């Protein structure tokens, strides 16, 4: 009996170690992939198309990884990286392409096998991230749709230990980018991201200007007239 109990414990520890190692490997290899293929917020789609082995290996690894909301940072980091990798994969599979919207169902029709499930890009964003963490509006500044209208993709993987600082950094960079928040005296034009997800930015009775001013070095006037400029879906490709 003691022998059986000992065997169960050894097996449990082995499986637990292997799972943790796989998750760590995913973040490490994702980081290497982004560093090799992302430059100044643009993605080297042609180079990946010519040699997709690293991307294919990552996505194959991601199929068998299971993360829980109980470990919120690991869960969020996995699905943020997973989303960004799947966008790149979808573009590479249809490359050359001028925009992700050129492929019907790119975001809401095609189901990807990842994290032990089959799921669309929209459902990763809305059901796994936004729904489970409704108080976290900073997701919008790290989920990159493949268009130039998105906040730029970074050349690093999002990791559990660094996630909060990475979310904060990317939100500040976007909000302080004069092309993302366009100010002309009292008139302000902002990305349609703020129009599409108003509730994420107007929580606890705050106005959109209040959210922006949390992160903006040069604050917007309290009575700023806010409008939205058209989203740019042109491919965020390395030229």
N, CA and C of each residue as an Amber inpcrd file, in Angstrom:
protein
   717
   0.8370000  -1.2140000   0.0000000   0.0000000   0.0000000   0.0000000
   0.8690000   1.2600000   0.0000000   1.9040000   1.2060000   0.8860000
   2.8060000   2.3680000   0.9600000   3.4980000   2.5780000  -0.3780000
   3.8400000   1.4140000  -1.0080000   4.5180000   1.4960000  -2.2980000
   3.6240000   2.1620000  -3.3440000   2.3310000   1.8070000  -3.3220000
   1.3760000   2.3810000  -4.2660000   1.1990000   3.8730000  -4.0560000
   1.1030000   4.2710000  -2.7830000   0.9610000   5.7040000  -2.4530000
   2.1780000   6.4770000  -2.9350000   3.3570000   5.9050000  -2.7000000
   4.5940000   6.5640000  -3.1310000   4.6310000   6.7210000  -4.6440000
   4.1720000   5.6820000  -5.3540000   4.1470000   5.7340000  -6.8070000
   3.2130000   6.8180000  -7.3090000   2.0370000   6.9410000  -6.6830000
   1.0700000   7.9760000  -7.0530000   1.6650000   9.3590000  -6.8540000
   2.3530000   9.5370000  -5.7210000   2.9660000  10.8490000  -5.4350000
   4.0260000  11.1840000  -6.4770000   4.8520000  10.1920000  -6.8130000
   5.9100000  10.4160000  -7.8130000   5.3100000  10.7790000  -9.1580000
   4.2580000  10.0410000  -9.5530000   3.6010000  10.3320000 -10.8250000
   2.9880000  11.7160000 -10.8340000   2.3460000  12.0870000  -9.7200000
   1.7230000  13.4180000  -9.6200000   2.7650000  14.5160000  -9.7540000
   3.8970000  14.3390000  -9.0440000   4.9460000  15.3560000  -9.1000000
   5.5660000  15.4320000 -10.4890000   5.6910000  14.2690000 -11.1430000
   6.2600000  14.2420000 -12.4960000   5.3730000  14.9720000 -13.4780000
   4.0440000  14.6870000 -13.4030000   3.0840000  15.3450000 -14.2980000
   3.0420000  16.8350000 -14.0240000   3.0310000  17.2150000 -12.7460000
   2.9830000  18.6410000 -12.3720000   4.2110000  19.3650000 -12.8740000
   5.3880000  18.7300000 -12.7130000   6.6240000  19.3610000 -13.1700000
   6.6210000  19.5190000 -14.6840000   6.1520000  18.4630000 -15.3860000
   6.1220000  18.5110000 -16.8460000   5.2000000  19.6070000 -17.3340000
   4.0330000  19.7650000 -16.6780000   3.0870000  20.8030000 -17.0780000
   3.6890000  22.1930000 -16.8900000   4.3110000  22.4060000 -15.7030000
   4.9120000  23.7100000 -15.4170000   6.0270000  24.0000000 -16.4130000
   6.8080000  22.9470000 -16.7240000   7.9070000  23.1180000 -17.6600000
   7.3960000  23.4870000 -19.0460000   6.3070000  22.8420000 -19.4610000
   5.7280000  23.1230000 -20.7690000   5.2580000  24.5710000 -20.8590000
   4.6020000  25.0560000 -19.8170000   4.1410000  26.4430000 -19.7910000
   5.3280000  27.3970000 -19.8550000   6.3730000  27.1060000 -19.0650000
   7.5760000  27.9500000 -19.0830000   8.2270000  27.9260000 -20.4570000
   8.2650000  26.7480000 -21.0740000   8.8430000  26.6300000 -22.4210000
   8.0550000  27.4610000 -23.4330000   6.7360000  27.4420000 -23.2900000
   5.8920000  28.2050000 -24.2180000   6.2180000  29.6940000 -24.1440000
   6.3270000  30.2350000 -22.9390000   6.6450000  31.6560000 -22.7930000
   8.0480000  31.9570000 -23.3300000   8.9980000  31.0630000 -23.0350000
  10.3810000  31.2740000 -23.4780000  10.4940000  31.2320000 -24.9950000
   9.8550000  30.2390000 -25.6170000   9.9380000  30.1080000 -27.0750000
   9.1180000  31.1830000 -27.7860000   8.0290000  31.6090000 -27.1570000
   7.2550000  32.7370000 -27.7120000   8.1100000  33.9960000 -27.7290000
   8.8410000  34.2100000 -26.6420000   9.7030000  35.3880000 -26.5520000
  10.7520000  35.3710000 -27.6630000  11.3630000  34.2160000 -27.8740000
  12.3730000  34.1020000 -28.9400000  11.7530000  34.3450000 -30.3140000
  10.5360000  33.8430000 -30.5130000   9.8560000  34.0270000 -31.7980000
   9.5620000  35.5010000 -32.0650000   8.9930000  36.1880000 -31.0690000
   8.6730000  37.6080000 -31.2600000   9.9380000  38.4320000 -31.4760000
  10.9870000  38.1240000 -30.7480000  12.2410000  38.8630000 -30.9090000
  12.8080000  38.6930000 -32.3220000  12.6300000  37.5100000 -32.8870000
  13.1760000  37.2330000 -34.2140000  12.3290000  37.8030000 -35.3440000
  11.0380000  38.0240000 -35.0930000  10.1230000  38.3440000 -36.1940000
   9.3490000  39.6490000 -36.0650000   9.5670000  40.3780000 -34.9970000
   8.8750000  41.6570000 -34.7960000   9.9040000  42.7770000 -34.6700000
   9.6720000  43.8510000 -35.4150000  10.5780000  44.9980000 -35.3570000
   9.7690000  46.2800000 -35.4560000   9.9250000  47.1470000 -34.4650000
   9.2400000  48.4440000 -34.4510000   7.7340000  48.3080000 -34.6670000
   7.1360000  47.3220000 -34.0090000   5.6890000  47.1490000 -34.0930000
   5.1890000  46.5120000 -35.3750000   6.1010000  46.0170000 -36.2090000
   5.7300000  45.3680000 -37.4660000   6.1900000  43.9100000 -37.4520000
   5.4930000  43.0870000 -38.2270000   5.7630000  41.6450000 -38.2460000
   6.3360000  41.2290000 -39.5980000   7.3440000  40.3770000 -39.5590000
   7.9980000  39.8910000 -40.7850000   7.2320000  38.6810000 -41.3290000
   6.0590000  38.9400000 -41.8780000   5.1990000  37.8420000 -42.3390000
   5.8340000  37.0190000 -43.4500000   6.5040000  37.6720000 -44.3830000
   7.1120000  36.9430000 -45.5060000   8.1780000  35.9810000 -45.0010000
   9.0060000  36.4460000 -44.0720000  10.0640000  35.5950000 -43.5220000
   9.4670000  34.3960000 -42.7870000   8.3810000  34.6150000 -42.0670000
   7.7220000  33.5150000 -41.3530000   7.0980000  32.5440000 -42.3480000
   6.5050000  33.0910000 -43.3990000   5.9120000  32.2490000 -44.4500000
   6.9810000  31.3550000 -45.0700000   8.1740000  31.9140000 -45.2890000
   9.2640000  31.1550000 -45.8970000   9.7990000  30.0660000 -44.9720000
   9.7260000  30.3260000 -43.6620000  10.2000000  29.3350000 -42.6890000
   9.2690000  29.3440000 -41.4770000   8.1640000  28.5990000 -41.5390000
   7.1470000  28.6370000 -40.4770000   7.4090000  27.6710000 -39.3280000
   8.5670000  27.0200000 -39.3030000   8.8000000  25.9540000 -38.3240000
   8.6650000  26.4160000 -36.8750000   9.2390000  27.5650000 -36.5400000
   9.1930000  28.0480000 -35.1540000   7.7510000  28.3540000 -34.7340000
   7.0000000  28.9820000 -35.6250000   5.5980000  29.2950000 -35.3260000
   4.7780000  28.0140000 -35.1960000   4.9800000  27.0800000 -36.1020000
   4.2300000  25.8240000 -36.0460000   4.5320000  25.0490000 -34.7660000
   5.7950000  25.0630000 -34.3500000   6.1860000  24.3710000 -33.1160000
   5.5010000  25.0070000 -31.9010000   5.4680000  26.3180000 -31.8880000
   4.8220000  27.0340000 -30.7820000   3.3360000  26.7150000 -30.7000000
   2.6590000  26.7680000 -31.8170000   1.2210000  26.5350000 -31.8160000
   0.8840000  25.0720000 -31.5270000   1.7600000  24.1740000 -31.9440000
   1.5690000  22.7570000 -31.6110000   1.7130000  22.5730000 -30.0940000
   2.6920000  23.2430000 -29.4950000   2.8770000  23.1900000 -28.0530000
   1.6620000  23.7610000 -27.3220000   1.1380000  24.8630000 -27.8620000
   0.0200000  25.5600000 -27.2100000  -1.2680000  24.7430000 -27.2110000
  -1.3890000  23.8080000 -28.1330000  -2.6010000  22.9840000 -28.1890000
  -2.8210000  22.2130000 -26.8930000  -1.7330000  21.7280000 -26.3030000
  -1.8620000  20.8680000 -25.1300000  -1.7090000  21.5760000 -23.7980000
  -1.5300000  22.8840000 -23.8110000  -1.3680000  23.6180000 -22.5510000
  -2.7290000  23.9690000 -21.9770000  -2.8760000  23.7530000 -20.6730000
  -4.1180000  24.1100000 -19.9870000  -3.7980000  25.0950000 -18.8690000
  -4.4630000  26.2300000 -18.8860000  -4.2460000  27.2410000 -17.8390000
  -5.5820000  27.5580000 -17.1710000  -5.5110000  27.9600000 -15.9170000
  -6.7130000  28.2170000 -15.1260000  -6.7780000  29.6680000 -14.6940000
  -7.9880000  30.1810000 -14.5810000  -8.1720000  31.5520000 -14.0820000
  -7.7230000  31.6740000 -12.6300000  -7.5350000  30.5430000 -11.9500000
  -7.0400000  30.5900000 -10.5720000  -5.6470000  31.2060000 -10.5200000
  -4.8820000  30.9870000 -11.5750000  -3.5770000  31.6400000 -11.7150000
  -3.7560000  32.7140000 -12.7950000  -4.2730000  33.8540000 -12.3830000
  -4.7420000  34.8720000 -13.3340000  -3.6430000  35.3670000 -14.2660000
  -2.4550000  35.6040000 -13.7350000  -1.3850000  36.1670000 -14.5650000
  -0.9230000  35.1710000 -15.6220000  -0.7910000  33.9170000 -15.2330000
  -0.3950000  32.8990000 -16.1990000  -1.4680000  32.7360000 -17.2710000
  -2.7180000  32.6930000 -16.8340000  -3.8540000  32.5540000 -17.7490000
  -3.8870000  33.7060000 -18.7450000  -3.7940000  34.9320000 -18.2580000
  -3.8480000  36.1010000 -19.1290000  -2.6670000  36.1370000 -20.0930000
  -1.4620000  35.8800000 -19.5750000  -0.2700000  35.9200000 -20.4250000
  -0.3500000  34.8580000 -21.5180000  -0.8130000  33.6680000 -21.1600000
  -0.9290000  32.5990000 -22.1590000  -1.8840000  33.0020000 -23.2800000
  -3.0560000  33.5200000 -22.9230000  -4.0610000  33.8210000 -23.9430000
  -3.7200000  35.0800000 -24.7310000  -3.0230000  36.0340000 -24.1370000
  -2.5720000  37.2110000 -24.9080000  -1.5610000  36.7740000 -25.9640000
  -0.5490000  36.0050000 -25.5450000   0.4290000  35.4960000 -26.5080000
  -0.2420000  34.6050000 -27.5430000  -1.1440000  33.7450000 -27.0680000
  -1.8420000  32.8440000 -27.9790000  -2.6160000  33.5970000 -29.0380000
  -3.3260000  34.6440000 -28.6260000  -4.0800000  35.4760000 -29.5700000
  -3.1450000  36.0770000 -30.6120000  -2.0730000  36.6960000 -30.1610000
  -1.1560000  37.3650000 -31.0850000  -0.4890000  36.3730000 -32.0400000
  -0.1450000  35.1990000 -31.5430000   0.4590000  34.1750000 -32.3960000
  -0.5360000  33.6500000 -33.4290000  -1.7860000  33.4760000 -33.0170000
  -2.8050000  32.9820000 -33.9460000  -3.1360000  34.0000000 -35.0240000
  -3.1100000  35.2840000 -34.6810000  -3.3010000  36.3230000 -35.7050000
  -2.1720000  36.2230000 -36.7360000  -0.9450000  36.1170000 -36.2590000
   0.1950000  35.9900000 -37.1710000   0.0410000  34.7360000 -38.0310000
  -0.3460000  33.6260000 -37.4150000  -0.5210000  32.3700000 -38.1340000
  -1.6060000  32.4900000 -39.2110000  -2.7030000  33.1400000 -38.8670000
  -3.7850000  33.3070000 -39.8320000  -3.3730000  34.1390000 -41.0280000
  -2.5660000  35.1630000 -40.7750000  -2.0830000  36.0120000 -41.8740000
  -1.0720000  35.2510000 -42.7280000  -0.1620000  34.5390000 -42.0600000
   0.8600000  33.7720000 -42.7890000   0.2100000  32.7340000 -43.7000000
  -0.8270000  32.0730000 -43.2210000  -1.4970000  31.0390000 -44.0200000
  -2.2000000  31.6230000 -45.2480000  -2.5220000  32.9090000 -45.1950000
  -3.1920000  33.5630000 -46.3240000  -2.2950000  34.5720000 -47.0380000
  -1.0280000  34.6050000 -46.6750000  -0.0880000  35.5700000 -47.2400000
   0.2570000  35.2100000 -48.6910000   0.3800000  36.2360000 -49.5840000
   0.2870000  37.6810000 -49.3140000  -1.1630000  38.1490000 -49.1860000
  -1.3550000  39.0730000 -48.2640000  -2.6790000  39.6110000 -47.9580000
  -2.4930000  41.0610000 -47.5250000  -3.4340000  41.9150000 -47.8370000
  -3.2840000  43.3340000 -47.5050000  -3.8670000  43.6950000 -46.1450000
  -4.7800000  42.8590000 -45.6690000  -5.4640000  43.1360000 -44.3990000
  -6.0540000  41.8360000 -43.8770000  -6.1150000  41.6520000 -42.5510000
  -6.7810000  40.4470000 -42.0340000  -8.2390000  40.3730000 -42.4400000
  -8.8580000  41.5080000 -42.7120000 -10.2670000  41.5190000 -43.1120000
 -10.4760000  40.9910000 -44.5300000  -9.3730000  40.8270000 -45.2810000
  -9.4890000  40.2500000 -46.6180000  -9.8550000  38.7650000 -46.5610000
  -9.6580000  38.1550000 -45.3890000 -10.0200000  36.7480000 -45.1950000
 -11.3360000  36.6810000 -44.4130000 -12.4470000  36.3020000 -45.0720000
 -13.7320000  36.2180000 -44.3700000 -13.6590000  35.2940000 -43.1510000
 -14.2370000  35.7460000 -42.0420000 -14.2620000  34.9410000 -40.8220000
 -12.9470000  34.8740000 -40.0790000 -12.0270000  35.7760000 -40.4260000
 -10.6970000  35.7390000 -39.7950000 -10.8040000  35.7830000 -38.2720000
 -11.6460000  36.6620000 -37.7580000 -11.7600000  36.8340000 -36.3090000
 -12.9050000  36.0380000 -35.6790000 -13.9790000  35.8350000 -36.4220000
 -15.1530000  35.2370000 -35.7810000 -15.6700000  33.9620000 -36.4370000
 -15.0030000  33.4990000 -37.4950000 -15.4890000  32.3150000 -38.1930000
 -14.5910000  31.1020000 -38.0420000 -13.2900000  31.3260000 -38.0640000
 -12.3290000  30.2240000 -38.0240000 -11.9930000  29.8680000 -36.5820000
 -12.1300000  28.5760000 -36.2460000 -11.7770000  28.1130000 -34.9010000
 -10.3550000  27.5610000 -34.8920000  -9.5900000  28.0180000 -33.9080000
  -8.1990000  27.5960000 -33.7530000  -8.0960000  26.6030000 -32.6020000
  -7.2510000  25.5940000 -32.7760000  -7.0280000  24.6240000 -31.7020000
  -5.8920000  25.1170000 -30.8170000  -6.2340000  25.4510000 -29.5850000
  -5.2490000  26.0150000 -28.6570000  -5.7590000  25.8610000 -27.2300000
  -4.8520000  25.6400000 -26.2970000  -5.2310000  25.5820000 -24.8960000
  -6.2490000  24.5080000 -24.5720000  -6.2210000  23.4040000 -25.3130000
  -7.1440000  22.3100000 -25.0580000  -8.5530000  22.5410000 -25.5570000
  -8.7430000  23.5360000 -26.4260000 -10.0740000  23.8290000 -26.9500000
  -9.9760000  24.2920000 -28.3980000 -11.1120000  24.4630000 -29.0420000
 -11.1710000  25.0600000 -30.3770000 -11.9620000  26.3470000 -30.2580000
 -11.3730000  27.4490000 -30.6840000 -11.9530000  28.7510000 -30.3570000
 -11.5740000  29.8000000 -31.3950000 -12.4630000  30.7590000 -31.6250000
 -12.1710000  31.8630000 -32.5330000 -11.3460000  32.9300000 -31.8200000
 -10.7400000  33.7920000 -32.6070000  -9.9850000  34.9130000 -32.0350000
 -10.8980000  35.8210000 -31.2130000 -12.0770000  36.1200000 -31.7410000
 -13.0050000  36.9820000 -30.9950000 -13.3790000  36.3780000 -29.6520000
 -13.5390000  35.0660000 -29.6060000 -13.9160000  34.4290000 -28.3430000
 -12.7630000  34.3970000 -27.3460000 -11.5300000  34.3290000 -27.8290000
 -10.3900000  34.4660000 -26.9150000 -10.4500000  35.8300000 -26.2380000
 -10.6550000  36.8580000 -27.0550000 -10.7030000  38.2150000 -26.5210000
 -11.8950000  38.4270000 -25.5900000 -13.0790000  38.0500000 -26.0670000
 -14.3020000  38.4480000 -25.3670000 -14.7830000  37.4700000 -24.3010000
 -14.5860000  36.1730000 -24.5300000 -15.0810000  35.1900000 -23.5740000
 -14.0280000  34.7430000 -22.5620000 -12.7830000  34.6330000 -23.0070000
 -11.7410000  34.1510000 -22.1040000 -11.0550000  35.2730000 -21.3370000
 -10.8680000  36.4150000 -21.9790000 -10.1590000  37.5170000 -21.3100000
 -11.1140000  38.5680000 -20.7620000 -11.8620000  39.2300000 -21.6070000
 -12.7080000  40.3280000 -21.1300000 -13.8040000  39.8540000 -20.1670000
 -14.4140000  38.7300000 -20.4720000 -15.4980000  38.2400000 -19.6120000
 -14.9760000  37.7880000 -18.2540000 -13.8430000  37.1080000 -18.2360000
 -13.2850000  36.6100000 -16.9710000 -12.6250000  37.7030000 -16.1430000
 -12.1860000  38.7780000 -16.8070000 -11.5000000  39.8700000 -16.0990000
 -12.0930000  41.2080000 -16.5510000 -13.3450000  41.4740000 -16.1950000
 -14.0550000  42.6460000 -16.7250000 -13.4930000  43.9870000 -16.2480000
 -12.6680000  43.9560000 -15.2250000 -12.0940000  45.2110000 -14.7150000
 -10.7400000  45.5410000 -15.3480000 -10.3470000  44.7680000 -16.3610000
  -9.0260000  44.9540000 -16.9730000  -9.1580000  45.4930000 -18.3990000
  -9.1980000  46.8330000 -18.5580000  -9.3090000  47.4180000 -19.9010000
  -7.9930000  47.4140000 -20.6820000  -6.8910000  47.1290000 -20.0110000
  -5.5880000  47.2260000 -20.6800000  -5.3480000  46.1080000 -21.6980000
  -6.2100000  45.0810000 -21.7030000  -6.0990000  44.0430000 -22.7310000
  -6.1060000  44.6430000 -24.1380000  -6.8540000  45.7360000 -24.3050000
  -7.0140000  46.3280000 -25.6370000  -5.7130000  46.8950000 -26.2050000
  -4.7120000  47.0370000 -25.3560000  -3.4580000  47.6260000 -25.8110000
  -2.3660000  46.5830000 -26.0070000  -2.7260000  45.3010000 -25.8240000
  -1.7420000  44.2310000 -26.0190000  -2.2320000  43.1350000 -26.9790000
  -3.5320000  43.0970000 -27.2400000  -4.0690000  42.1560000 -28.2230000
  -3.9660000  42.8210000 -29.5940000  -3.1730000  42.2380000 -30.4820000
  -2.8340000  42.9140000 -31.7440000  -3.5020000  42.1870000 -32.9050000
  -4.3570000  42.9140000 -33.6270000  -5.2410000  42.3320000 -34.6440000
  -4.5920000  42.1680000 -36.0080000  -3.3540000  42.6210000 -36.1600000
  -2.6920000  42.5200000 -37.4550000  -2.8380000  43.7550000 -38.3260000
  -3.6070000  44.7500000 -37.8590000  -3.7780000  46.0000000 -38.5970000
  -2.9980000  47.1290000 -37.9620000  -2.6860000  48.1450000 -38.7540000
  -1.9370000  49.2910000 -38.2280000  -2.7410000  50.0990000 -37.2260000
  -4.0830000  49.9280000 -37.2180000  -4.9060000  50.6450000 -36.2530000
  -4.7520000  50.1280000 -34.8380000  -4.2480000  48.9110000 -34.7060000
  -4.0050000  48.3410000 -33.3690000  -2.8060000  49.0240000 -32.7180000
  -2.7670000  49.0500000 -31.3950000  -1.5010000  49.3850000 -30.7500000
  -0.4350000  48.4120000 -31.2430000   0.8150000  48.8370000 -31.3750000
   1.8330000  47.9900000 -32.0030000   2.1660000  46.7390000 -31.2000000
   2.4470000  45.6610000 -31.9120000   2.8950000  44.4360000 -31.2760000
   4.3290000  44.6360000 -30.7870000   4.6640000  44.0060000 -29.6600000
   6.0120000  44.1660000 -29.1070000   6.8620000  42.9450000 -29.4380000
   8.1640000  43.1030000 -29.3510000   9.0870000  42.0240000 -29.6980000
   9.4480000  41.1910000 -28.4740000   8.5040000  41.0310000 -27.5700000
   8.6640000  40.2100000 -26.3780000   7.3910000  39.4170000 -26.1600000
   7.5160000  38.3040000 -25.4690000   6.3240000  37.5810000 -25.0240000
   5.8250000  38.2240000 -23.7330000   4.5320000  38.1350000 -23.5020000
   3.9640000  38.5290000 -22.2110000   4.1500000  37.3580000 -21.2520000
   4.6620000  37.6490000 -20.0780000   4.9550000  36.5970000 -19.1040000
   4.2440000  36.8860000 -17.7900000   3.9160000  35.8500000 -17.0190000
   3.1910000  36.0700000 -15.7630000   3.8940000  37.0310000 -14.8080000
   5.2080000  36.9080000 -14.6860000   5.9340000  37.7330000 -13.7190000
   6.0140000  39.1990000 -14.1390000   5.9320000  39.4580000 -15.4370000
   6.0820000  40.8240000 -15.9430000   4.7690000  41.4110000 -16.4520000
   3.6930000  40.6530000 -16.3880000   2.4760000  41.0220000 -17.1020000
   1.9370000  42.3890000 -16.7000000   1.8400000  42.6620000 -15.4230000
   1.2400000  43.9280000 -15.0090000   2.0350000  45.1170000 -15.5320000
   3.3570000  45.0390000 -15.4260000   4.1820000  46.1580000 -15.9230000
   4.1090000  46.2440000 -17.4430000   3.9890000  45.1060000 -18.1320000
   3.8610000  45.1240000 -19.5850000   2.5290000  45.7410000 -20.0140000
   1.4410000  45.3760000 -19.3350000   0.1310000  45.9750000 -19.6230000
   0.1760000  47.4850000 -19.4030000   0.7990000  47.8900000 -18.3050000
   0.8770000  49.3120000 -17.9730000   1.7080000  50.0680000 -19.0070000
   2.8520000  49.5030000 -19.3670000   3.7390000  50.1440000 -20.3410000
   3.0590000  50.3190000 -21.6870000   2.4150000  49.2620000 -22.1820000
   1.7910000  49.3370000 -23.5010000   0.5970000  50.2790000 -23.5200000
  -0.1400000  50.3490000 -22.4160000  -1.2670000  51.2830000 -22.3310000
  -0.7630000  52.7240000 -22.3600000   0.2800000  53.0000000 -21.6030000
   0.8430000  54.3570000 -21.5820000   1.4070000  54.7430000 -22.9510000
   2.0850000  53.8060000 -23.6000000   2.6580000  54.1090000 -24.9170000
   1.5640000  54.4430000 -25.9250000   0.4860000  53.6750000 -25.9020000
  -0.6150000  53.9300000 -26.8420000  -1.2780000  55.2730000 -26.5580000
  -1.6110000  55.5050000 -25.3050000  -2.3410000  56.7290000 -24.9320000
  -1.5070000  57.9870000 -25.1980000  -0.1900000  57.8630000 -25.0940000
   0.6790000  59.0280000 -25.3090000   1.2140000  59.1300000 -26.7320000
   0.7610000  58.2300000 -27.6060000   1.1350000  58.2970000 -29.0170000
   0.2200000  59.3020000 -29.7120000   0.7810000  60.3820000 -30.2740000
  -0.0570000  61.4100000 -30.9100000  -0.8330000  60.9200000 -32.1200000
  -0.4590000  59.7660000 -32.6720000  -1.2320000  59.1910000 -33.7760000
  -2.4060000  58.3540000 -33.2710000  -2.3270000  57.9320000 -32.0260000
  -3.3820000  57.1100000 -31.4460000  -4.4320000  57.9850000 -30.7530000
  -3.9770000  58.9740000 -30.0140000  -4.8480000  59.9900000 -29.4200000
  -4.4770000  61.3130000 -30.0710000  -5.3290000  61.8040000 -30.9620000
  -5.0100000  62.9770000 -31.7750000  -5.6710000  64.2160000 -31.1900000
  -4.8540000  65.1010000 -30.6930000  -5.3620000  66.2720000 -29.9710000
  -5.1730000  67.5360000 -30.7970000  -6.2620000  68.2950000 -30.9400000
  -6.2170000  69.6070000 -31.5870000  -6.9880000  70.5760000 -30.6980000
  -6.2540000  71.1650000 -29.7490000  -6.8380000  72.0590000 -28.7510000
  -7.9220000  71.3200000 -27.9510000  -9.1790000  71.7110000 -28.1180000
 -10.2460000  71.1060000 -27.3190000 -10.8940000  69.9170000 -28.0310000
 -10.4400000  69.6430000 -29.2660000 -11.0020000  68.5380000 -30.0370000
 -10.0360000  67.3450000 -30.0130000 -10.5840000  66.2020000 -29.7060000
  -9.7550000  65.0050000 -29.5790000 -10.3490000  63.8820000 -30.4240000
  -9.5120000  63.2860000 -31.2780000  -9.9310000  62.1080000 -32.0400000
  -9.2070000  60.8930000 -31.4890000  -9.9790000  59.8480000 -31.1940000
  -9.3850000  58.6580000 -30.5960000  -9.7300000  57.4260000 -31.4320000
  -8.9900000  56.3610000 -31.1930000  -9.1970000  55.1070000 -31.9070000
 -10.6140000  54.5740000 -31.7100000 -11.0990000  53.8460000 -32.7190000
 -12.4140000  53.2260000 -32.6050000 -12.4490000  52.1100000 -31.5560000
 -11.3110000  51.7010000 -31.0710000 -11.2810000  50.7470000 -29.9560000
 -12.1210000  51.2870000 -28.7960000 -12.0280000  52.5870000 -28.5610000
 -12.7820000  53.2070000 -27.4640000 -14.2750000  53.2660000 -27.7720000
 -14.6040000  53.2880000 -29.0500000 -16.0090000  53.3080000 -29.4570000
 -16.6190000  51.9050000 -29.3950000 -15.8360000  50.9040000 -29.7420000
 -16.3400000  49.5280000 -29.7940000 -16.5240000  48.9140000 -28.4020000
 -15.7260000  49.3530000 -27.4380000 -15.7760000  48.7600000 -26.0900000
 -15.9550000  49.8430000 -25.0210000 -16.9880000  50.6670000 -25.1370000
 -17.1110000  51.8150000 -24.2270000 -17.1680000  51.4320000 -22.7520000
 -17.8410000  50.3270000 -22.4530000 -17.9870000  49.9340000 -21.0560000
 -16.6740000  49.5950000 -20.3780000 -15.6980000  49.1370000 -21.1500000
 -14.4020000  48.7820000 -20.5630000 -13.6610000  50.0110000 -20.0470000
 -13.9330000  51.1590000 -20.6610000 -13.1840000  52.3700000 -20.3240000
 -13.9880000  53.3560000 -19.4640000 -15.2470000  53.0480000 -19.2430000
 -16.1130000  53.9630000 -18.4790000 -16.6590000  53.2860000 -17.2270000
 -15.7940000  52.5720000 -16.5440000 -16.2190000  51.8500000 -15.3520000
 -16.2740000  52.7760000 -14.1410000 -17.1120000  52.3760000 -13.1860000
 -17.2390000  53.1110000 -11.9140000 -17.6050000  54.5760000 -12.1260000
 -18.4380000  54.8230000 -13.1340000 -18.9350000  56.1790000 -13.3570000
 -17.9480000  57.1160000 -14.0220000 -16.8190000  56.6120000 -14.4730000
 -15.8190000  57.4710000 -15.1130000 -16.1600000  57.7240000 -16.5720000
 -15.7000000  58.8610000 -17.0830000 -15.8430000  59.1800000 -18.4950000
 -14.6090000  58.6870000 -19.2450000 -14.7320000  58.6210000 -20.5730000
 -13.6060000  58.1860000 -21.3870000 -12.3860000  59.0740000 -21.1620000
 -12.6120000  60.3840000 -21.0620000 -11.5080000  61.3270000 -20.8290000
 -10.7960000  61.0060000 -19.5190000 -11.5560000  60.5790000 -18.5130000
 -10.9510000  60.2200000 -17.2260000  -9.9970000  59.0370000 -17.3890000
 -10.4470000  58.0380000 -18.1680000  -9.5780000  56.8710000 -18.3930000
  -8.3010000  57.2900000 -19.1150000  -8.4490000  58.0550000 -20.1730000
  -7.2770000  58.4780000 -20.9500000  -6.3130000  59.2750000 -20.0810000
  -6.8510000  60.1410000 -19.2490000  -6.0040000  60.9990000 -18.4190000
  -5.2760000  60.2480000 -17.3010000  -5.7260000  59.0220000 -17.0030000
  -4.9850000  58.1870000 -16.0570000  -3.5860000  57.8900000 -16.5760000
  -3.4510000  57.8470000 -17.8980000  -2.2000000  57.4060000 -18.5120000
  -1.5080000  58.4860000 -19.3310000  -2.2150000  59.5480000 -19.6480000
  -1.6630000  60.5710000 -20.5480000  -0.8300000  61.5850000 -19.7760000
   0.3910000  61.8040000 -20.2570000   1.2810000  62.7540000 -19.5860000
   0.7220000  64.1710000 -19.6770000   0.2700000  64.5570000 -20.8670000
  -0.3410000  65.8750000 -21.0640000  -1.8510000  65.6800000 -21.0770000
  -2.4900000  66.0290000 -19.9770000  -3.8990000  65.6880000 -19.7680000
  -4.8150000  66.3730000 -20.7850000  -5.8840000  65.6610000 -21.1280000
  -6.9160000  66.2400000 -21.9850000  -7.7760000  67.1920000 -21.1560000
  -8.3230000  68.2450000 -21.8060000  -9.2590000  69.1300000 -21.0820000
 -10.4680000  68.3220000 -20.6190000 -10.9900000  68.6580000 -19.4670000
 -12.1200000  67.9150000 -18.9060000 -13.3200000  67.9120000 -19.8560000
 -13.5010000  69.0220000 -20.5690000 -14.6380000  69.1310000 -21.4900000
 -14.2140000  68.9340000 -22.9540000 -13.2220000  68.1030000 -23.1420000
 -12.7460000  67.8340000 -24.5060000 -13.8580000  67.2060000 -25.3460000
 -13.9390000  67.6110000 -26.6070000 -14.9170000  67.0460000 -27.5350000
 -14.2740000  65.8450000 -28.2220000 -14.7730000  64.6700000 -27.8840000
 -14.1620000  63.4260000 -28.3480000 -14.9190000  62.8620000 -29.5480000
 -14.1740000  62.5030000 -30.5920000 -14.7440000  61.7950000 -31.7400000
 -13.7910000  60.6570000 -32.0970000 -14.1780000  59.8420000 -33.0800000
 -13.4020000  58.6450000 -33.4000000 -12.9320000  58.6950000 -34.8530000
 -11.6630000  58.3840000 -35.0780000 -11.1660000  58.3090000 -36.4470000
 -11.2810000  56.8670000 -36.9460000 -11.3160000  56.7070000 -38.2500000
 -11.5220000  55.3950000 -38.8660000 -10.3440000  54.4610000 -38.5960000
 -10.6760000  53.2310000 -38.2520000  -9.6690000  52.2220000 -37.9330000
  -8.8940000  51.8470000 -39.1930000  -7.6020000  51.7050000 -39.0660000
  -6.7440000  51.3440000 -40.1880000  -6.4480000  49.8420000 -40.1330000
  -7.0470000  49.1050000 -41.0710000  -6.8560000  47.6590000 -41.1020000
  -5.7180000  47.2190000 -42.0250000  -4.9350000  48.1760000 -42.5280000
  -3.7740000  47.8410000 -43.3600000  -2.8080000  46.9510000 -42.5700000
  -2.2900000  45.9290000 -43.2180000  -1.4340000  44.9400000 -42.5460000
  -0.2030000  45.5800000 -41.9040000   0.0560000  45.1850000 -40.6580000
   1.2140000  45.7120000 -39.9120000   2.4690000  44.9070000 -40.2620000
   2.8590000  45.0340000 -41.5050000   3.9440000  44.2110000 -42.0550000
   5.2660000  44.9530000 -42.0980000   6.3460000  44.2420000 -41.7870000
   7.6800000  44.8050000 -41.9750000   7.8880000  45.1130000 -43.4530000
   8.3220000  46.3190000 -43.7300000   8.5540000  46.7230000 -45.1290000
  10.0410000  46.6630000 -45.4530000
